[in-house]
């Protein structure tokens, strides 16, 4: 026995496990994680690998590095981008969203509007907010902008404080921020407050929307014109010179039918495009979840496409935005 080297007694398996587990094994103990870790925004964009065929946007032009193309990569690289559209899915049912592939850079095109050069139809889908119907508390509007292939193009979010939204309701001044797949604000739409308590035909009471692209650089205005029978707007350039007109239907109450706003030339002869508010069944009648289709020529100037796009939101707020307390019309 003298030649036998003594060894430590073998520990049971359960005792070994206890040495590597967290000391607190109570059933109600929180998970073991680093409490100093604060999740941040997604990491910087990296060059797309050769042969990449994922559903994420490819070849987006970065304004900091002109001519370089990037592909958005989620943190970790193992999970798809998750986005929660407010209109179609409940909060506990996130879905993967496919974004429209980024087009190549285009000379003299405001950054972020390159997508519109490839489109002649876009769909504007407002998020449905059941909280507004239950509590009568007006919340910020949100919209998904998609193409005909159901690919996401932009996200539009209202940026208005709680007091303004609930005090002025459908007449509230607002700021709409249009962001791309990287979360960059590529367009801003602003509506100033206009008092409607005086004469309805007074110019100071007519609604107006300013479109900036990029934010801070005005590319045009959408101005309301007084008309006894129907909605009439002028689409103007940055110098407030009339370029096109928008002519709405005699009635926007249309129960069971679409409401068509025609985009026409200044002389009213040529049809250029249209903004169509789609009838969406009970959501259109009772809820605040409008759907629009915007049509314009494929070869149209991209700034004018952006102006027609902006006119859609002024029309929505003026004629189809429903207050929880009462209908806007």
C-alpha positions as CSV (number, residue, x, y, z in Angstrom):
1,X,0.0,0.0,0.0
2,X,3.0,2.3,0.4
3,X,3.3,2.6,-3.4
4,X,-0.2,3.9,-3.9
5,X,-0.5,7.7,-4.4
6,X,-3.3,9.1,-2.4
7,X,-6.0,11.0,-4.3
8,X,-8.8,13.3,-3.4
9,X,-12.1,11.5,-2.9
10,X,-14.3,11.7,-5.9
11,X,-17.1,14.2,-5.5
12,X,-20.7,13.4,-6.5
13,X,-21.9,14.9,-9.7
14,X,-24.5,17.1,-8.0
15,X,-21.8,18.7,-5.9
16,X,-19.7,19.5,-9.0
17,X,-22.6,21.2,-10.6
18,X,-23.2,23.3,-7.5
19,X,-19.6,24.7,-7.9
20,X,-20.2,26.2,-11.3
21,X,-23.8,27.3,-10.8
22,X,-24.9,30.7,-9.5
23,X,-24.8,30.7,-5.7
24,X,-28.4,31.8,-5.6
25,X,-30.5,28.9,-6.8
26,X,-33.9,30.0,-5.4
27,X,-36.8,29.5,-7.8
28,X,-37.6,33.2,-7.7
29,X,-34.0,34.4,-8.3
30,X,-33.5,36.6,-11.4
31,X,-31.4,35.2,-14.3
32,X,-27.7,35.5,-14.1
33,X,-26.6,38.4,-16.4
34,X,-24.4,41.4,-16.4
35,X,-26.5,44.2,-14.9
36,X,-24.1,46.8,-16.4
37,X,-25.0,45.8,-20.0
38,X,-27.3,48.3,-21.7
39,X,-28.6,47.3,-25.2
40,X,-27.7,49.9,-27.7
41,X,-28.6,50.6,-31.4
42,X,-27.6,48.1,-34.0
43,X,-24.0,48.0,-35.0
44,X,-22.6,50.0,-38.0
45,X,-23.3,48.8,-41.5
46,X,-20.7,46.6,-43.0
47,X,-20.0,45.8,-46.7
48,X,-22.3,43.1,-48.1
49,X,-20.5,39.7,-48.5
50,X,-20.2,38.3,-52.0
51,X,-23.2,36.3,-53.1
52,X,-25.3,37.6,-50.2
53,X,-29.0,36.7,-51.0
54,X,-30.8,37.6,-47.8
55,X,-34.0,39.5,-47.6
56,X,-32.3,42.7,-46.2
57,X,-31.7,45.8,-48.2
58,X,-28.7,45.6,-50.5
59,X,-26.6,48.5,-51.9
60,X,-27.8,51.5,-49.9
61,X,-25.9,54.7,-50.6
62,X,-24.3,56.2,-47.5
63,X,-24.2,60.0,-47.5
64,X,-21.0,59.9,-45.4
65,X,-19.2,57.8,-48.0
66,X,-20.6,58.5,-51.4
67,X,-20.5,55.7,-53.9
68,X,-20.1,53.0,-51.2
69,X,-22.8,50.4,-50.7
70,X,-23.7,48.9,-47.4
71,X,-26.0,46.1,-46.1
72,X,-27.6,46.4,-42.8
73,X,-26.4,43.6,-40.4
74,X,-28.3,42.9,-37.2
75,X,-26.3,42.5,-34.0
76,X,-25.1,38.9,-33.6
77,X,-25.7,38.0,-37.3
78,X,-27.9,35.0,-36.4
79,X,-31.4,36.5,-36.2
80,X,-33.4,38.4,-38.8
81,X,-34.5,42.0,-38.2
82,X,-37.7,42.1,-36.2
83,X,-40.2,44.9,-36.8
84,X,-43.6,45.3,-35.2
85,X,-46.1,46.9,-37.6
86,X,-48.9,48.4,-35.6
87,X,-51.6,47.6,-38.0
88,X,-51.7,43.9,-38.6
89,X,-50.0,42.1,-35.6
90,X,-50.4,42.0,-31.9
91,X,-47.6,43.1,-29.7
92,X,-46.7,39.5,-28.7
93,X,-46.4,38.4,-32.4
94,X,-43.3,40.0,-34.0
95,X,-42.7,39.2,-37.6
96,X,-39.8,39.5,-40.0
97,X,-40.2,42.3,-42.6
98,X,-38.5,42.3,-46.0
99,X,-37.3,45.7,-47.0
100,X,-37.1,46.9,-50.6
101,X,-33.5,46.6,-52.0
102,X,-31.7,49.9,-52.0
103,X,-31.2,51.4,-55.4
104,X,-27.8,52.8,-56.6
105,X,-27.0,56.5,-56.0
106,X,-28.6,59.0,-58.4
107,X,-27.1,62.4,-59.2
108,X,-29.2,65.4,-58.0
109,X,-31.5,63.1,-56.0
110,X,-32.1,64.0,-52.3
111,X,-30.6,61.2,-50.2
112,X,-33.3,58.6,-49.4
113,X,-35.6,59.4,-52.3
114,X,-33.8,57.0,-54.6
115,X,-36.4,54.4,-53.9
116,X,-39.1,56.5,-55.4
117,X,-37.3,56.6,-58.8
118,X,-38.1,52.9,-59.1
119,X,-41.8,53.1,-58.1
120,X,-45.0,54.2,-59.7
121,X,-47.3,52.9,-56.9
122,X,-46.8,53.1,-53.1
123,X,-49.1,51.9,-50.4
124,X,-49.6,53.8,-47.2
125,X,-50.9,51.6,-44.3
126,X,-51.8,53.4,-41.1
127,X,-51.3,51.5,-37.8
128,X,-54.4,50.5,-35.9
129,X,-54.4,51.7,-32.3
130,X,-57.1,50.0,-30.2
131,X,-56.0,52.1,-27.2
132,X,-57.5,55.2,-28.8
133,X,-60.9,53.5,-29.1
134,X,-60.8,52.2,-25.5
135,X,-59.4,55.2,-23.6
136,X,-60.2,58.1,-26.1
137,X,-56.6,59.2,-25.7
138,X,-55.2,60.3,-29.0
139,X,-51.8,58.7,-29.8
140,X,-49.1,59.5,-32.4
141,X,-50.0,58.2,-35.8
142,X,-47.7,55.6,-37.5
143,X,-47.6,54.4,-41.1
144,X,-46.0,51.6,-43.0
145,X,-45.0,52.5,-46.6
146,X,-44.8,49.5,-49.0
147,X,-44.4,48.8,-52.7
148,X,-46.5,46.4,-54.8
149,X,-44.3,43.4,-53.6
150,X,-45.3,44.1,-50.0
151,X,-41.7,45.2,-49.3
152,X,-41.2,47.9,-46.8
153,X,-40.0,51.2,-48.3
154,X,-40.3,53.7,-45.4
155,X,-41.7,54.1,-41.9
156,X,-43.6,57.3,-41.0
157,X,-44.1,58.3,-37.4
158,X,-45.9,61.4,-36.0
159,X,-43.9,63.5,-33.5
160,X,-46.4,65.5,-31.6
161,X,-46.7,66.1,-27.8
162,X,-49.7,64.6,-25.8
163,X,-51.3,68.0,-25.0
164,X,-51.3,69.2,-28.7
165,X,-52.7,65.9,-30.0
166,X,-55.6,65.7,-27.4
167,X,-56.4,69.4,-27.3
168,X,-56.6,70.1,-31.1
169,X,-57.3,66.5,-32.3
170,X,-57.7,66.5,-36.1
171,X,-56.7,70.2,-36.4
172,X,-53.5,69.7,-34.6
173,X,-50.2,70.9,-36.0
174,X,-47.8,68.0,-36.5
175,X,-44.4,66.8,-37.6
176,X,-44.1,63.5,-39.5
177,X,-40.7,61.9,-39.7
178,X,-40.0,59.5,-42.6
179,X,-37.2,57.0,-41.9
180,X,-35.5,54.3,-44.0
181,X,-34.4,50.8,-43.0
182,X,-31.4,52.1,-41.1
183,X,-33.6,54.4,-39.0
184,X,-32.3,57.6,-40.7
185,X,-34.7,60.4,-41.1
186,X,-34.7,61.1,-44.8
187,X,-37.8,63.3,-45.0
188,X,-39.8,65.6,-42.6
189,X,-43.4,66.9,-43.1
190,X,-44.7,69.8,-41.1
191,X,-48.2,71.1,-40.7
192,X,-48.5,74.5,-38.9
193,X,-51.6,75.3,-36.8
194,X,-54.3,77.2,-38.7
195,X,-57.3,78.5,-36.8
196,X,-60.7,77.7,-38.4
197,X,-62.9,79.8,-36.1
198,X,-63.0,82.8,-38.5
199,X,-64.3,83.0,-42.1
200,X,-63.7,79.6,-43.8
201,X,-62.7,81.2,-47.0
202,X,-60.0,83.4,-45.4
203,X,-56.4,82.5,-46.7
204,X,-55.1,82.4,-43.1
205,X,-57.4,79.4,-42.3
206,X,-56.3,77.2,-45.2
207,X,-54.3,74.2,-44.3
208,X,-50.7,73.8,-45.5
209,X,-48.0,71.1,-45.4
210,X,-44.3,71.7,-45.8
211,X,-42.1,68.9,-47.1
212,X,-38.4,68.9,-46.4
213,X,-35.9,66.4,-47.9
214,X,-33.4,66.1,-46.4
215,X,-34.7,67.5,-43.1
216,X,-34.2,71.2,-43.1
217,X,-34.2,71.6,-46.9
218,X,-37.6,72.5,-48.2
219,X,-38.6,71.0,-51.5
220,X,-42.2,72.1,-51.7
221,X,-45.6,72.8,-50.1
222,X,-49.1,71.4,-50.3
223,X,-51.6,74.2,-50.0
224,X,-55.4,73.9,-49.5
225,X,-57.7,76.0,-51.8
226,X,-61.2,77.0,-50.7
227,X,-63.9,75.2,-52.6
228,X,-67.6,75.0,-51.8
229,X,-68.1,71.4,-53.1
230,X,-64.8,69.4,-52.9
231,X,-61.3,69.3,-51.6
232,X,-58.8,71.2,-53.8
233,X,-55.0,71.5,-53.2
234,X,-52.1,73.0,-55.0
235,X,-48.7,71.2,-55.0
236,X,-46.0,73.8,-55.0
237,X,-42.2,73.9,-55.4
238,X,-39.8,75.3,-52.9
239,X,-40.6,78.9,-54.2
240,X,-44.4,78.3,-53.6
241,X,-45.0,78.2,-57.3
242,X,-48.0,76.0,-58.3
243,X,-46.9,72.9,-60.2
244,X,-49.9,70.5,-59.9
245,X,-53.4,70.4,-58.5
246,X,-55.1,67.7,-56.4
247,X,-58.9,67.5,-56.9
248,X,-60.9,65.4,-54.4
249,X,-64.4,63.9,-54.7
250,X,-67.6,65.8,-53.8
251,X,-68.0,63.6,-50.7
252,X,-65.4,61.8,-48.7
253,X,-68.0,60.0,-46.5
254,X,-68.0,57.1,-49.0
255,X,-69.2,54.1,-47.1
256,X,-68.3,50.9,-48.9
257,X,-66.4,52.7,-51.7
258,X,-62.9,54.2,-52.3
259,X,-62.3,57.9,-52.2
260,X,-60.2,59.1,-55.2
261,X,-58.2,62.3,-55.2
262,X,-57.0,63.1,-58.7
263,X,-53.6,64.7,-59.4
264,X,-53.9,66.9,-62.4
265,X,-52.0,69.5,-64.4
266,X,-52.5,73.1,-63.6
267,X,-54.9,73.5,-66.5
268,X,-57.0,70.6,-65.2
269,X,-56.8,68.7,-68.5
270,X,-54.1,66.1,-68.0
271,X,-54.4,63.3,-65.4
272,X,-51.0,62.9,-63.7
273,X,-51.7,60.5,-60.9
274,X,-54.1,59.8,-58.0
275,X,-54.3,59.4,-54.2
276,X,-56.9,56.7,-53.4
277,X,-58.2,56.1,-49.9
278,X,-59.1,52.4,-49.9
279,X,-62.3,51.2,-48.2
280,X,-61.2,48.8,-45.5
281,X,-64.5,47.5,-44.1
282,X,-65.1,47.9,-40.4
283,X,-61.7,49.4,-39.8
284,X,-62.5,52.3,-42.1
285,X,-66.0,52.8,-40.6
286,X,-65.1,52.4,-36.9
287,X,-61.3,52.5,-36.5
288,X,-58.5,54.8,-37.3
289,X,-56.5,52.6,-39.7
290,X,-56.6,54.1,-43.2
291,X,-55.1,52.6,-46.3
292,X,-54.0,54.7,-49.3
293,X,-52.7,53.9,-52.8
294,X,-50.6,56.6,-54.5
295,X,-50.1,56.4,-58.2
296,X,-47.7,58.6,-60.3
297,X,-45.7,58.2,-63.5
298,X,-42.6,56.1,-63.2
299,X,-40.4,58.8,-64.9
300,X,-41.8,61.7,-62.9
301,X,-39.4,64.0,-61.1
302,X,-38.6,62.4,-57.7
303,X,-39.2,65.6,-55.8
304,X,-42.7,65.9,-57.2
305,X,-43.3,62.2,-56.3
306,X,-42.3,63.2,-52.7
307,X,-44.8,66.1,-52.8
308,X,-47.7,63.8,-53.9
309,X,-46.6,61.5,-51.1
310,X,-46.8,64.3,-48.6
311,X,-50.2,65.4,-49.9
312,X,-51.6,62.0,-48.9
313,X,-50.9,62.7,-45.2
314,X,-52.5,66.2,-45.2
315,X,-55.6,64.6,-46.8
316,X,-55.6,61.8,-44.2
317,X,-55.6,64.3,-41.3
318,X,-58.2,66.6,-42.8
319,X,-60.7,64.1,-44.0
320,X,-60.1,60.6,-42.6
321,X,-58.4,61.0,-39.2
322,X,-61.0,60.0,-36.6
323,X,-61.0,61.4,-33.1
324,X,-62.0,59.0,-30.3
325,X,-64.5,61.5,-29.1
326,X,-66.1,62.4,-32.4
327,X,-65.6,62.0,-36.1
328,X,-63.4,64.6,-37.9
329,X,-66.1,65.0,-40.5
